[in-house]
Amino acid sequence: MLNSLLALPASLFYIFGITLTTIIALSVIRSRAAARQNVGTRNRKLQAYTAVLAVLALLAFSFPTVSQHLWSQSARQLAQYAQELDQEYETMFAAALAYNERLSPTAYRNVGDPAGSTPEVDAEYEEYEQLLSINGSSVMGGLNIPAIDVEIPIFHGTGASSLDQGAGHLFHTALPVGGPGTHSAVSAHAGMAGKRLFTDLDQLKEGDTWTVTVLNHNLTYRVIKREVVTPTNLQPLAPEPGRDLMSLITCTPTGINSHRLIITGERVD
């Protein structure tokens, strides 16, 4: 109800207030006439009626001013919260960039099976899970691939809980926040009943793009290479000096899963 009133233009309240004021003036005239005629009961009713109208008129005139004040106060609070949230996101994003700078160029060799494996949970992995984690969530971002109409979340790690819900980021590869000399990698299942995920990943061709959204940053990559390798061949995930790379990985052929399809893109935006 209040939201509906706030949506009305202020001029309507002023018109309503003027109308009530006119009615009040007429009521006062009638009240005085009744007083001269010594009509006590009628006079008291008119006075009560006039008092109610006066209150309504006051509310009508004051509502736009009061509502504007309340809205301004709420808007300031929201703007302050958004600013604080932006600052928090930037701090988290900076921490992810720092993590990538510390990551060894050969760390990718510890990935295991790039299409999905559960890493040992140690102090290093626990630190990794805290990065890009909003309110303790395991979601670190989102992945949008327009060419195959896929939009899915990206989770920390490639354990079953991650790959059952979307794409999993490969621990020991760079976090998907971009930067020269980084190579991030995410994997997802293909051929799952009721879930497309990376089922159509093999349809991507050179020149197609995808976008990763992490916190309040959007990073777009363009396909530059397609490779089919054995599960133990991790060389395609190696970082290259000065280049900002990201790879999408799934099992192939679907249902047989003897090899890994790796689509690599380079940052364009």
C-alpha positions in Angstrom: 0.0 0.0 0.0 2.8 2.4 1.0 4.8 1.6 -2.1 1.7 2.4 -4.2 1.3 5.8 -2.5 5.0 6.5 -3.0 4.7 5.8 -6.7 2.0 8.6 -7.1 3.1 12.0 -8.3 3.3 14.7 -5.6 0.9 16.9 -7.6 -2.0 14.5 -6.8 -1.4 15.0 -3.1 -1.3 18.8 -3.4 -4.6 18.7 -5.4 -6.1 16.4 -2.8 -5.0 18.8 0.0 -6.4 21.8 -1.8 -9.7 20.0 -2.3 -9.8 19.1 1.4 -9.0 22.7 2.3 -11.9 23.9 0.2 -14.2 21.5 1.9 -12.9 22.6 5.3 -13.6 26.2 4.5 -17.2 25.3 3.5 -17.6 23.3 6.7 -16.4 26.2 8.8 -18.9 28.5 7.2 -21.7 25.9 7.8 -20.5 25.5 11.4 -20.7 29.2 12.1 -24.2 29.3 10.5 -25.3 26.4 12.7 -23.9 28.2 15.7 -25.9 31.3 14.9 -29.0 29.1 14.7 -28.1 27.5 18.0 -28.2 24.0 16.4 -25.8 22.4 18.9 -25.7 18.8 17.8 -25.3 19.6 14.2 -22.6 22.2 15.0 -20.6 19.6 17.0 -20.8 17.1 14.1 -19.6 19.7 11.7 -16.8 20.6 14.0 -15.7 17.0 14.3 -16.0 16.5 10.5 -14.0 19.7 9.9 -11.3 18.5 12.3 -11.0 15.1 10.5 -10.7 16.9 7.2 -8.1 19.3 8.6 -5.9 16.3 9.6 -6.3 14.7 6.2 -5.4 17.9 4.5 -2.3 18.3 6.6 -1.3 14.7 5.8 -1.9 15.3 2.1 0.3 18.4 2.0 3.1 16.9 4.1 3.2 13.4 2.6 5.3 14.3 -0.5 7.9 16.1 1.7 8.0 13.4 4.3 8.2 10.6 1.7 10.9 12.4 -0.2 12.9 12.7 3.0 12.4 9.0 3.8 13.3 8.0 0.2 16.5 10.2 0.3 17.5 8.6 3.5 17.0 5.1 2.2 18.8 6.0 -1.1 21.8 7.3 0.9 21.9 4.1 2.9 21.7 1.9 -0.2 24.4 4.0 -1.9 26.6 3.7 1.1 26.0 -0.1 1.3 26.8 -0.5 -2.4 30.0 1.5 -2.0 31.0 -0.7 1.0 30.2 -3.8 -1.1 32.2 -2.5 -4.0 35.2 -2.0 -1.7 34.8 -5.5 -0.2 34.6 -7.0 -3.7 37.7 -5.0 -4.8 39.6 -6.3 -1.8 38.6 -9.9 -2.6 39.5 -9.4 -6.3 42.9 -8.0 -5.3 43.5 -11.0 -3.0 42.8 -13.3 -6.0 45.2 -11.4 -8.2 47.9 -11.7 -5.4 47.2 -15.5 -5.3 47.8 -15.8 -9.0 51.1 -13.9 -8.7 52.3 -16.3 -6.0 51.2 -19.4 -8.0 54.1 -21.3 -9.5 54.2 -21.4 -13.3 54.4 -25.2 -13.0 51.6 -25.6 -10.5 49.3 -26.8 -13.2 51.2 -30.1 -13.2 49.6 -31.0 -9.9 46.0 -30.8 -11.3 45.5 -34.5 -11.7 42.6 -35.4 -14.0 41.6 -32.0 -15.5 38.0 -33.3 -16.1 37.4 -33.8 -12.4 39.3 -35.0 -9.3 38.9 -34.3 -5.6 42.0 -32.7 -4.3 43.4 -33.3 -0.9 42.1 -30.8 1.6 45.1 -29.3 3.3 46.0 -25.8 4.5 46.7 -24.7 1.0 43.4 -25.8 -0.3 41.5 -24.3 2.6 43.2 -21.0 1.8 42.1 -21.4 -1.8 38.5 -22.0 -0.8 38.4 -18.7 1.0 39.4 -16.7 -2.1 36.5 -15.3 -4.2 34.1 -16.8 -1.6 31.1 -14.5 -0.8 29.6 -15.2 2.6 31.3 -18.6 2.7 29.7 -19.7 -0.6 31.6 -22.2 -2.8 30.5 -20.2 -5.9 33.4 -18.1 -7.3 31.7 -16.7 -10.4 29.6 -17.4 -13.5 30.3 -18.6 -17.0 28.4 -17.5 -20.1 29.0 -19.1 -23.5 26.6 -17.5 -26.0 27.5 -19.7 -28.9 26.1 -22.8 -27.2 23.6 -21.0 -25.0 25.2 -22.1 -21.7 25.2 -20.0 -18.5 26.4 -21.9 -15.4 28.1 -21.1 -12.0 31.8 -21.8 -11.4 32.6 -23.5 -8.1 35.8 -24.0 -6.2 37.4 -27.3 -7.1 36.4 -30.2 -9.3 34.9 -32.5 -6.8 31.5 -34.2 -7.3 29.6 -31.5 -5.5 30.9 -28.9 -7.9 30.6 -30.7 -11.1 27.0 -31.9 -10.3 25.9 -28.3 -10.2 28.0 -26.5 -12.8 31.6 -25.9 -13.7 34.5 -26.5 -11.3 37.7 -24.4 -11.2 40.8 -26.5 -11.4 42.8 -26.1 -8.2 46.5 -25.4 -9.0 45.6 -23.2 -12.0 45.1 -19.4 -11.9 41.9 -18.1 -10.4 39.6 -16.7 -13.2 40.5 -13.0 -12.5 42.7 -12.5 -15.5 46.2 -11.0 -15.7 49.3 -11.4 -17.9 51.0 -14.8 -17.6 47.9 -16.5 -16.1 46.1 -19.6 -17.3 42.9 -20.4 -15.6 41.0 -23.6 -16.2 37.4 -24.9 -15.5 35.8 -28.2 -16.3 32.2 -29.5 -16.5 30.5 -32.7 -17.4 29.1 -33.6 -20.8 26.2 -35.9 -21.6 24.5 -35.6 -18.1 20.8 -36.3 -18.2 18.8 -33.1 -17.8 21.9 -30.9 -17.6 23.6 -29.5 -20.7 26.7 -28.1 -18.9 29.5 -28.7 -21.4 27.7 -31.3 -23.6 27.9 -28.9 -26.6 31.4 -27.7 -25.9 32.7 -29.5 -29.0 30.7 -27.1 -31.1 32.8 -24.1 -30.1 35.1 -22.9 -32.9 37.9 -20.4 -33.2 36.6 -16.9 -32.8 33.7 -17.8 -30.5 33.8 -16.1 -27.1 32.8 -16.7 -23.5 32.5 -14.4 -20.5 33.4 -15.0 -16.9 31.8 -12.9 -14.2 33.7 -12.7 -11.0 32.4 -10.4 -8.3 31.8 -7.1 -10.2 34.2 -7.9 -13.1 33.5 -9.3 -16.5 36.3 -11.0 -18.4 35.8 -12.1 -22.0 37.9 -14.7 -23.8 38.0 -15.7 -27.5 38.7 -19.2 -28.7 42.2 -19.6 -30.1 42.8 -23.4 -29.9 41.0 -26.7 -29.6 42.8 -29.9 -28.4 41.9 -33.5 -27.6 44.4 -35.0 -25.2 44.8 -38.0 -22.8 43.8 -37.4 -19.2 47.4 -37.2 -18.1 48.5 -34.6 -20.7 48.4 -31.3 -18.8 50.7 -29.4 -21.1 47.8 -27.4 -22.7 47.2 -25.8 -19.3 50.6 -24.3 -19.0 50.7 -20.5 -18.6 52.5 -18.4 -21.3 54.4 -15.2 -20.5 52.4 -12.1 -21.2 49.2 -13.9 -22.2 45.9 -14.0 -20.4 44.5 -17.5 -21.1 41.6 -19.6 -19.9 40.6 -23.2 -20.8 37.3 -25.0 -20.8 37.6 -28.8 -20.3 35.3 -31.8 -20.6 35.4 -35.5 -21.3 35.2 -36.8 -24.9 33.8 -38.8 -26.6 30.6 -38.4 -24.6 29.8 -41.6 -22.8 33.2 -43.1 -23.4 35.3 -40.3 -21.8 38.6 -41.7 -22.8 40.1 -38.3 -23.6 39.8 -34.6 -22.6 38.6 -31.8 -24.9 40.3 -28.6 -24.0 39.1 -25.3 -25.5 41.6 -22.5 -24.9 40.7 -18.8 -25.1 42.7 -15.6 -24.8 41.4 -12.5 -23.0 40.0 -9.8 -25.3 38.2 -7.6 -22.8 
